[in-house]
């Protein structure tokens, strides 16, 4: 394999790892934050052998009822939606812009490789 293709492969692998790590971080943060700060719904719990509460603990510890939810900025959405979905989404957009403008490296493929 030529050094040109090795360099291209190395850059694409580095970029793929950064994107996958960013995706995993966003997935874990959004899922965990929305689970812990969202509505407590034990009365609607489905009977099953294993449940998320068994791993993380009951949501009663967080005391989140619909009456206790704040609506930041008068947006009409719960605070956990703002901080668990909308803000991370905005940060992902900023990350994408940074990634495409400053981190992504365009490699020359040469005349005979297309």
DSSP file (Angstrom, degrees, kcal/mol; ACC not computed):
  #  RESIDUE AA STRUCTURE BP1 BP2  ACC     N-H-->O    O-->H-N    N-H-->O    O-->H-N    TCO  KAPPA ALPHA  PHI   PSI    X-CA   Y-CA   Z-CA
    1    1 A X              0   0    0      0, 0.0     5,-0.0     0, 0.0     0, 0.0   0.000 360.0 360.0 360.0 133.8    0.0    0.0    0.0
    2    2 A X     >  -     0   0    0      1,-0.1     4,-2.1     4,-0.0     5,-0.2  -0.266 360.0-115.5 -71.3 159.0    1.4    3.4   -0.9
    3    3 A X  H  > S+     0   0    0      1,-0.2     4,-2.2     2,-0.2     5,-0.2   0.801 115.4  60.3 -65.1 -27.5    2.2    6.0    1.7
    4    4 A X  H  > S+     0   0    0      2,-0.2     4,-2.0     1,-0.2    -1,-0.2   0.930 108.1  42.5 -64.5 -45.4   -0.5    8.2    0.2
    5    5 A X  H  > S+     0   0    0      2,-0.2     4,-2.7     1,-0.2    -2,-0.2   0.854 112.3  54.4 -70.5 -33.9   -3.2    5.6    0.8
    6    6 A X  H  X S+     0   0    0     -4,-2.1     4,-2.5     2,-0.2    -2,-0.2   0.911 109.5  47.9 -64.1 -41.0   -1.8    4.9    4.3
    7    7 A X  H  X S+     0   0    0     -4,-2.2     4,-2.3     2,-0.2    -2,-0.2   0.911 112.5  48.8 -64.8 -42.7   -2.0    8.6    5.2
    8    8 A X  H  X S+     0   0    0     -4,-2.0     4,-2.4     2,-0.2    -2,-0.2   0.913 112.5  48.2 -63.7 -42.9   -5.6    8.7    3.9
    9    9 A X  H  X S+     0   0    0     -4,-2.7     4,-2.5     2,-0.2     5,-0.2   0.914 110.7  51.3 -63.4 -42.9   -6.5    5.7    5.8
   10   10 A X  H  X S+     0   0    0     -4,-2.5     4,-2.2     1,-0.2    -2,-0.2   0.905 111.9  46.9 -62.7 -42.1   -4.9    7.0    9.0
   11   11 A X  H  X S+     0   0    0     -4,-2.3     4,-2.4     2,-0.2    -1,-0.2   0.920 113.3  47.7 -66.0 -43.7   -6.8   10.3    8.7
   12   12 A X  H  X S+     0   0    0     -4,-2.4     4,-2.2     1,-0.2    -2,-0.2   0.875 111.9  50.2 -67.6 -35.6  -10.1    8.7    8.0
   13   13 A X  H  X S+     0   0    0     -4,-2.5     4,-2.3     2,-0.2    -1,-0.2   0.914 110.7  49.4 -66.2 -42.7   -9.7    6.3   10.9
   14   14 A X  H  X S+     0   0    0     -4,-2.2     4,-2.1    -5,-0.2    -2,-0.2   0.917 112.9  47.3 -61.5 -44.0   -8.9    9.2   13.2
   15   15 A X  H  X S+     0   0    0     -4,-2.4     4,-2.2     1,-0.2    -2,-0.2   0.885 111.0  51.3 -66.7 -39.0  -11.9   11.1   12.1
   16   16 A X  H  X S+     0   0    0     -4,-2.2     4,-2.6     2,-0.2    -1,-0.2   0.900 109.5  50.3 -64.9 -40.3  -14.2    8.0   12.4
   17   17 A X  H  X S+     0   0    0     -4,-2.3     4,-2.4     2,-0.2     5,-0.2   0.915 110.7  49.3 -64.8 -42.5  -13.0    7.5   16.0
   18   18 A X  H  X S+     0   0    0     -4,-2.1     4,-2.3     2,-0.2    -2,-0.2   0.921 113.0  47.1 -62.9 -43.7  -13.6   11.1   17.0
   19   19 A X  H  X S+     0   0    0     -4,-2.2     4,-2.5     2,-0.2    -2,-0.2   0.921 113.0  48.2 -65.7 -43.7  -17.1   11.0   15.5
   20   20 A X  H  X S+     0   0    0     -4,-2.6     4,-2.5     2,-0.2    -2,-0.2   0.892 112.1  49.1 -65.3 -39.0  -18.0    7.7   17.2
   21   21 A X  H  X S+     0   0    0     -4,-2.4     4,-2.5     2,-0.2    -1,-0.2   0.905 112.0  48.5 -66.0 -40.9  -16.7    8.9   20.5
   22   22 A X  H  X S+     0   0    0     -4,-2.3     4,-2.3    -5,-0.2    -2,-0.2   0.916 112.5  49.0 -64.0 -42.4  -18.7   12.1   20.2
   23   23 A X  H  X S+     0   0    0     -4,-2.5     4,-2.5     2,-0.2    -2,-0.2   0.921 112.2  48.0 -62.4 -44.6  -21.8   10.1   19.3
   24   24 A X  H  X S+     0   0    0     -4,-2.5     4,-2.6     2,-0.2     5,-0.2   0.907 110.8  51.0 -64.3 -42.4  -21.3    7.8   22.2
   25   25 A X  H  X S+     0   0    0     -4,-2.5     4,-2.5     1,-0.2     5,-0.2   0.924 112.4  46.4 -60.6 -45.2  -20.8   10.6   24.7
   26   26 A X  H  X S+     0   0    0     -4,-2.3     4,-2.6     2,-0.2     5,-0.3   0.896 112.3  50.9 -65.1 -40.3  -24.0   12.4   23.5
   27   27 A X  H  X S+     0   0    0     -4,-2.5     4,-2.3     2,-0.2     5,-0.3   0.942 113.5  43.7 -62.1 -48.6  -26.0    9.1   23.6
   28   28 A X  H  X S+     0   0    0     -4,-2.6     4,-2.5     2,-0.2     5,-0.3   0.928 116.5  46.7 -65.2 -45.3  -24.9    8.3   27.2
   29   29 A X  H  X S+     0   0    0     -4,-2.5     4,-3.0    -5,-0.2     5,-0.3   0.956 115.5  44.1 -62.4 -51.0  -25.4   11.9   28.4
   30   30 A X  H  X S+     0   0    0     -4,-2.6     4,-2.3    -5,-0.2     5,-0.3   0.918 116.7  45.9 -63.0 -44.6  -28.8   12.4   26.9
   31   31 A X  H  X S+     0   0    0     -4,-2.3     4,-1.9    -5,-0.3    -1,-0.2   0.942 117.7  42.3 -64.5 -47.7  -30.1    9.0   27.9
   32   32 A X  H  X S+     0   0    0     -4,-2.5     4,-2.5    -5,-0.3     5,-0.2   0.927 116.7  47.0 -66.9 -44.9  -28.9    9.2   31.5
   33   33 A X  H  X S+     0   0    0     -4,-3.0     4,-2.6    -5,-0.3     5,-0.2   0.937 114.6  45.6 -64.5 -46.8  -29.9   12.9   32.0
   34   34 A X  H  X S+     0   0    0     -4,-2.3     4,-1.2    -5,-0.3    -1,-0.2   0.851 113.8  50.5 -67.5 -32.8  -33.4   12.4   30.6
   35   35 A X  H  < S+     0   0    0     -4,-1.9    -2,-0.2    -5,-0.3    -1,-0.2   0.938 117.0  38.8 -67.2 -45.8  -33.9    9.2   32.6
   36   36 A X  H  < S+     0   0    0     -4,-2.5    -2,-0.2     1,-0.2    -1,-0.2   0.813 125.7  35.3 -78.0 -29.6  -32.8   10.7   35.8
   37   37 A X  H  < S+     0   0    0     -4,-2.6    43,-0.2    -5,-0.2    -1,-0.2   0.513 101.2  90.9-103.2  -5.3  -34.4   14.1   35.4
   38   38 A X  S  < S-     0   0    0     -4,-1.2    26,-0.1    -5,-0.2    -3,-0.1   0.014  91.2 -52.8 -78.6-170.1  -37.6   13.1   33.5
   39   39 A X        -     0   0    0      1,-0.1     2,-0.6     2,-0.0    -1,-0.2  -0.351  48.8-124.2 -67.8 141.7  -40.9   12.2   34.9
   40   40 A X        +     0   0    0     24,-1.6     3,-0.2    -3,-0.1    26,-0.1  -0.788  34.6 173.4 -83.4 122.0  -41.2    9.5   37.6
   41   41 A X    >   +     0   0    0     -2,-0.6     3,-1.1     1,-0.1    -1,-0.1  -0.294  24.3 136.8-130.4  49.1  -43.6    6.9   36.2
   42   42 A X  G >  S+     0   0    0      1,-0.3     3,-1.4     2,-0.2    -1,-0.1   0.802  70.7  63.4 -67.7 -27.6  -43.6    4.0   38.6
   43   43 A X  G 3  S+     0   0    0      1,-0.3    -1,-0.3    -3,-0.2    -2,-0.1   0.709 105.5  46.8 -70.0 -16.3  -47.3    3.6   38.4
   44   44 A X  G <  S+     0   0    0     -3,-1.1    -1,-0.3     2,-0.1    -2,-0.2   0.242  81.4 140.1-104.6  12.0  -47.0    2.8   34.7
   45   45 A X    <   -     0   0    0     -3,-1.4     2,-0.3     1,-0.1    -3,-0.1  -0.333  49.5-132.2 -63.1 131.0  -44.2    0.3   35.2
   46   46 A X        -     0   0    0     -2,-0.1     2,-0.5     1,-0.1    -1,-0.1  -0.652  24.2-110.0 -84.5 137.6  -44.5   -2.8   32.9
   47   47 A X        +     0   0    0     -2,-0.3     2,-0.3     4,-0.0    -1,-0.1  -0.563  60.5 140.1 -70.9 117.9  -44.1   -6.2   34.6
   48   48 A X        -     0   0    0     -2,-0.5     3,-0.0     1,-0.1    -3,-0.0  -0.969  61.2-109.9-153.8 164.3  -40.8   -7.6   33.3
   49   49 A X  S    S+     0   0    0     -2,-0.3     2,-0.4     1,-0.1    -1,-0.1   0.932 101.5  27.9 -67.2 -47.0  -37.9   -9.5   34.7
   50   50 A X        -     0   0    0     -3,-0.1     2,-0.3     3,-0.0    -1,-0.1  -0.903  68.1-178.6-118.2 145.6  -35.3   -6.8   34.6
   51   51 A X    >>  -     0   0    0     -2,-0.4     3,-1.2     1,-0.1     4,-0.6  -0.963  39.8-115.2-139.9 155.6  -35.9   -3.1   34.7
   52   52 A X  H >> S+     0   0    0     -2,-0.3     4,-2.7     1,-0.3     3,-1.2   0.844 113.2  65.5 -60.5 -33.7  -33.6    0.0   34.5
   53   53 A X  H 3> S+     0   0    0      1,-0.3     4,-1.4     2,-0.2    -1,-0.3   0.824  93.3  61.3 -58.3 -30.6  -34.5    0.8   38.1
   54   54 A X  H <4 S+     0   0    0     -3,-1.2    -1,-0.3     1,-0.2    -2,-0.2   0.814 114.0  34.1 -66.7 -28.6  -32.7   -2.3   39.2
   55   55 A X  H << S+     0   0    0     -3,-1.2    -2,-0.2    -4,-0.6    -1,-0.2   0.870 132.9  24.8 -91.3 -43.3  -29.5   -1.0   37.7
   56   56 A X  H  < S-     0   0    0     -4,-2.7    -3,-0.2     1,-0.2    -2,-0.2   0.776 108.9-108.7 -96.6 -30.9  -29.7    2.7   38.4
   57   57 A X     <  -     0   0    0     -4,-1.4    -1,-0.2    -5,-0.5    -2,-0.1  -0.327  47.2 -52.5 113.0 159.3  -32.1    3.0   41.3
   58   58 A X    >   -     0   0    0     -2,-0.1     3,-1.1     1,-0.1     4,-0.2  -0.307  40.4-129.2 -69.6 151.0  -35.6    4.2   41.6
   59   59 A X  G >> S+     0   0    0      1,-0.2     3,-1.8     2,-0.2     4,-0.7   0.578  95.3  88.1 -74.4  -8.8  -36.6    7.6   40.3
   60   60 A X  G >4 S+     0   0    0      1,-0.3     3,-0.7     2,-0.2    -1,-0.2   0.803  77.2  67.3 -59.5 -26.9  -38.3    8.4   43.6
   61   61 A X  G <4 S+     0   0    0     -3,-1.1    -1,-0.3     1,-0.2    -2,-0.2   0.769  99.7  49.6 -63.2 -24.6  -34.8    9.6   44.8
   62   62 A X  G <4 S-     0   0    0     -3,-1.8    -1,-0.2    -4,-0.2    -2,-0.2   0.632  94.1-146.1 -92.3 -15.0  -35.1   12.5   42.3
   63   63 A X    <<  +     0   0    0     -4,-0.7     2,-0.8    -3,-0.7    -3,-0.1   0.907  34.5 164.9  51.7  50.8  -38.6   13.6   43.4
   64   64 A X        +     0   0    0     -5,-0.5   -24,-1.6   -26,-0.1     2,-0.3  -0.868   1.8 160.0-103.6 107.1  -39.6   14.6   39.8
   65   65 A X    >>  -     0   0    0     -2,-0.8     3,-1.3   -26,-0.2     4,-0.7  -0.836  54.4-106.6-116.0 159.4  -43.4   15.1   39.5
   66   66 A X  G >4 S+     0   0    0     -2,-0.3     3,-0.6     1,-0.3    -1,-0.1   0.831 121.2  55.5 -55.6 -30.9  -45.1   17.1   36.7
   67   67 A X  G 34 S+     0   0    0      1,-0.2    -1,-0.3     3,-0.0    -3,-0.0   0.780 105.0  52.3 -72.3 -25.4  -45.9   19.8   39.3
   68   68 A X  G <4 S+     0   0    0     -3,-1.3     2,-0.2     2,-0.1    -1,-0.2   0.513  83.7 109.9 -89.5  -4.6  -42.2   20.1   40.3
   69   69 A X    <<  -     0   0    0     -4,-0.7     2,-0.2    -3,-0.6   -31,-0.0  -0.516  59.9-142.3 -76.5 136.2  -40.9   20.6   36.7
   70   70 A X        -     0   0    0     -2,-0.2     9,-1.5     1,-0.0     2,-0.6  -0.637   2.4-145.1 -91.1 153.2  -39.6   24.1   35.8
   71   71 A X    >   -     0   0    0     -2,-0.2     3,-1.6     7,-0.2     7,-0.2  -0.845  24.0-145.6-117.6  92.7  -40.1   25.7   32.4
   72   72 A X  G >  S+     0   0    0     -2,-0.6     3,-1.5     5,-0.3     5,-0.3  -0.295  75.6   0.7 -64.6 136.5  -37.0   27.7   31.8
   73   73 A X  G 3  S-     0   0    0      1,-0.3    -1,-0.3     2,-0.1     0, 0.0   0.603 116.4 -81.3  67.5  11.5  -37.4   30.9   29.9
   74   74 A X  G <  S+     0   0    0     -3,-1.6    -1,-0.3     3,-0.1    -2,-0.2   0.796  89.6 140.6  65.3  27.1  -41.1   30.5   29.6
   75   75 A X    <   -     0   0    0     -3,-1.5    -2,-0.1     2,-0.2     3,-0.1   0.671  64.6-123.9 -77.1 -16.1  -40.5   28.1   26.7
   76   76 A X  S    S+     0   0    0      1,-0.3     2,-0.3    -5,-0.1    -3,-0.1   0.660  75.7 108.7  81.7  15.4  -43.3   25.8   27.8
   77   77 A X  S    S-     0   0    0     -5,-0.3    -1,-0.3     1,-0.0    -5,-0.3  -0.916  76.6 -98.5-120.9 151.1  -41.0   22.8   27.9
   78   78 A X    >>  -     0   0    0     -2,-0.3     4,-1.6    -7,-0.2     3,-0.7  -0.290  31.4-118.0 -64.6 153.8  -39.8   20.9   30.9
   79   79 A X  H 3> S+     0   0    0     -9,-1.5     4,-2.6     1,-0.2     5,-0.3   0.838 112.8  58.8 -62.9 -33.0  -36.3   21.7   32.1
   80   80 A X  H 3> S+     0   0    0    -43,-0.2     4,-1.6     1,-0.2    -1,-0.2   0.806 104.0  51.8 -69.8 -26.4  -35.1   18.2   31.5
   81   81 A X  H <>>S+     0   0    0     -3,-0.7     5,-2.1     3,-0.2     4,-1.8   0.899 111.6  47.4 -72.0 -40.6  -36.0   18.5   27.8
   82   82 A X  I  <>S+     0   0    0     -4,-1.6     5,-2.9     3,-0.2     6,-0.3   0.968 123.1  31.5 -62.5 -53.3  -34.1   21.7   27.5
   83   83 A X  I  <5S+     0   0    0     -4,-2.6    -1,-0.2     1,-0.2    -2,-0.2   0.701 126.2  42.9 -81.7 -20.0  -30.9   20.4   29.3
   84   84 A X  I  <5S+     0   0    0     -4,-1.6   -50,-0.2    -5,-0.3    -3,-0.2   0.666 132.8   7.6 -99.6 -19.0  -31.2   16.8   28.2
   85   85 A X  I  X5S+     0   0    0     -4,-1.8     4,-1.9    -5,-0.2    -3,-0.2   0.677 125.7  43.4-126.3 -56.2  -32.1   17.2   24.5
   86   86 A X  I  ><S+     0   0    0     -5,-2.1     4,-2.4     2,-0.2    -3,-0.2   0.933 114.9  45.6 -70.4 -48.0  -32.1   20.7   23.1
   87   87 A X  H  ><S+     0   0    0     -5,-2.9     4,-2.5    -6,-0.2     5,-0.2   0.936 114.9  47.4 -63.6 -46.4  -28.8   22.0   24.6
   88   88 A X  H  > S+     0   0    0     -6,-0.3     4,-2.4     1,-0.2    -1,-0.2   0.886 110.4  54.3 -61.0 -34.9  -26.9   18.8   23.7
   89   89 A X  H  X S+     0   0    0     -4,-1.9     4,-1.9     2,-0.2    -2,-0.2   0.932 109.3  47.0 -61.5 -45.7  -28.4   19.0   20.2
   90   90 A X  H  X S+     0   0    0     -4,-2.4     4,-2.2     1,-0.2    -2,-0.2   0.900 111.4  51.0 -62.0 -41.1  -27.1   22.6   19.9
   91   91 A X  H  X S+     0   0    0     -4,-2.5     4,-2.5     1,-0.2    -1,-0.2   0.868 107.7  53.3 -64.9 -35.6  -23.6   21.5   21.2
   92   92 A X  H  X S+     0   0    0     -4,-2.4     4,-2.4     2,-0.2    -1,-0.2   0.874 107.1  51.7 -66.1 -36.3  -23.6   18.7   18.6
   93   93 A X  H  X S+     0   0    0     -4,-1.9     4,-2.2     2,-0.2    -2,-0.2   0.928 111.2  46.9 -64.5 -44.3  -24.3   21.2   15.8
   94   94 A X  H  X S+     0   0    0     -4,-2.2     4,-2.5     1,-0.2    -2,-0.2   0.897 111.7  51.3 -63.4 -39.9  -21.4   23.4   17.1
   95   95 A X  H  X S+     0   0    0     -4,-2.5     4,-3.1     2,-0.2    -2,-0.2   0.908 108.7  51.5 -62.3 -41.6  -19.1   20.3   17.3
   96   96 A X  H  X S+     0   0    0     -4,-2.4     4,-2.6     2,-0.2     5,-0.2   0.908 110.1  48.5 -62.7 -42.5  -20.1   19.3   13.7
   97   97 A X  H  X S+     0   0    0     -4,-2.2     4,-2.3     2,-0.2     5,-0.3   0.942 114.3  45.9 -62.7 -46.8  -19.2   22.8   12.4
   98   98 A X  H  X>S+     0   0    0     -4,-2.5     4,-2.8     1,-0.2     5,-1.0   0.926 113.1  50.5 -60.2 -44.9  -15.8   22.7   14.3
   99   99 A X  I  X>S+     0   0    0     -4,-3.1     5,-3.0     1,-0.2     4,-0.9   0.929 113.9  43.4 -60.6 -47.0  -15.1   19.2   13.0
  100  100 A X  I  <5S+     0   0    0     -4,-2.6    -1,-0.2    -5,-0.2    -2,-0.2   0.855 121.5  38.6 -70.4 -34.6  -15.8   20.0    9.4
  101  101 A X  I  <5S+     0   0    0     -4,-2.3    -2,-0.2    -5,-0.2    -1,-0.2   0.836 133.7  12.8 -86.1 -32.8  -14.0   23.3    9.4
  102  102 A X  I  <5S+     0   0    0     -4,-2.8    -3,-0.2    -5,-0.3    -2,-0.1   0.704 128.3  37.1-120.3 -26.1  -10.9   22.6   11.5
  103  103 A X  I  <<S+     0   0    0     -5,-1.0    -3,-0.2    -4,-0.9    -4,-0.1   0.841  89.8  88.8-101.0 -39.7  -10.5   18.9   12.2
  104  104 A X      < -     0   0    0     -5,-3.0     2,-0.5    -6,-0.2   -92,-0.1  -0.383  63.7-154.2 -64.5 133.2  -11.5   17.1    8.9
  105  105 A X        -     0   0    0     -2,-0.1     2,-0.6   -94,-0.1   -90,-0.1  -0.949   5.6-144.9-117.4 122.1   -8.6   16.8    6.6
  106  106 A X        -     0   0    0     -2,-0.5     2,-0.4   -95,-0.0   -98,-0.0  -0.743  21.3-155.9 -85.3 122.7   -9.1   16.5    2.8
  107  107 A X        -     0   0    0     -2,-0.6     2,-0.4   -99,-0.1  -103,-0.0  -0.775  16.3-120.0-103.0 143.5   -6.6   14.2    1.3
  108  108 A X        -     0   0    0     -2,-0.4  -100,-0.1     1,-0.1     3,-0.1  -0.659  19.3-165.3 -75.7 131.4   -5.3   14.2   -2.3
  109  109 A X        -     0   0    0     -2,-0.4     4,-0.3     1,-0.3    -1,-0.1   0.550  36.4-123.9 -95.7  -9.4   -6.1   10.8   -3.9
  110  110 A X        -     0   0    0      1,-0.2    -1,-0.3     2,-0.1     3,-0.1  -0.250  31.2 -70.8  91.3 176.1   -3.8   11.3   -6.8
  111  111 A X  S    S+     0   0    0      1,-0.2    -1,-0.2    -3,-0.1    -2,-0.0   0.854 127.9  42.3 -77.9 -36.1   -4.5   11.2  -10.5
  112  112 A X  S    S+     0   0    0     -3,-0.1     2,-0.5     1,-0.0    -1,-0.2   0.487 102.2  74.2 -94.8  -2.0   -5.1    7.4  -10.9
  113  113 A X              0   0    0     -4,-0.3    -4,-0.1     1,-0.1    -1,-0.0  -0.947 360.0 360.0-113.5 121.7   -7.2    6.9   -7.7
  114  114 A X              0   0    0     -2,-0.5    -1,-0.1    -5,-0.0    -4,-0.1   0.351 360.0 360.0-146.4 360.0  -10.8    8.1   -7.8
